[in-house]
Amino acid sequence: MFDRLKTALVSSYVGAIAVGWLCAQGILHLANTIAVPVSIWFQQRIQQQQHRELSSLYSAPPRFPFEMALARLLTALFLLLIAFALLRWLYYPAAVELGQEQSPDPEQEA
């Protein structure tokens, strides 16, 4: 049953499209993992500098939002893991070990 599904996915290019889409989503999530927390941190710093100009009170610098980055990083890694598993299942067959009697003759290869 899985062999027929695998053949259908490979011959109709649906498997390649799915692998490409999963890789693209994983890379986009990975880029967002870095971009969104950094932009929020910069916005907080700018707001703090503007507020410091208005008042003479000193507050602690804004901390980097690691908890936001961690959730996005896990999503990106999960998508890339699924893409790798699908790629391996569809396009890289399992390596079959050859016995001594089935091994090719090294003299014929040269």
Phi, psi and omega in degrees: 000315179291331178293320178293320177296316179298316179297318179295319180293321181285317184287334181263004180064009177292324178296318179294320178295319180295318178296317178297318180294317179296320178295317180296316179296320178297318180291320178296319177295323178294319177295320177293331178300324181271317189289315186293309179297324179294318179293321177296319180296317178295320178298319179295320179295318179295317178296323179293320178295320178294321180291323179295327178293327182280326180233157182269004180283141178257132175239164181294147179295150181295141180270156181287133183281079182292327183295329177290321182290326183294316180296318179291325179294319178296321177297316180296316180295323178295316178297317179292327176294318177296318179298318179295317180296318179293319178298316180294319182290321185278320193244350178239098181293157180297141180286125179262123180282133179271138177283175180297323181283341181260353183293140180292152180282124182296335180288330180285334180287330184279000000 
